[in-house]
Amino acid sequence: MKSLAVWLAVPALSLGACATVPPTPEQVAACQEMERDMGVGVRHDHAEMKQQGRNPMNLSHDQCRRILADQGS
């Protein structure tokens, strides 16, 4: 049980560190391109709805929404 707590804590701490690092100009440009091509609307994910985790596309969309919100886009 103790090892499970460690496995759960490591990603949470890593994500916290990522939130404090400003996006690179390349990341901002990629997010702006994604917004032009696909929009930044909320997509549904059947795996997430079944408690099976999120898919990479939805995670990248969430990250881009945060980046664009911080940029004032």
Summary of the structure (lengths in Angstrom):
residues: 73
radius of gyration: 14.8
end to end distance: 44.0
largest distance: 45.7
contacts: 143
relative contact order: 0.13
helix: 71%
strand: 0%
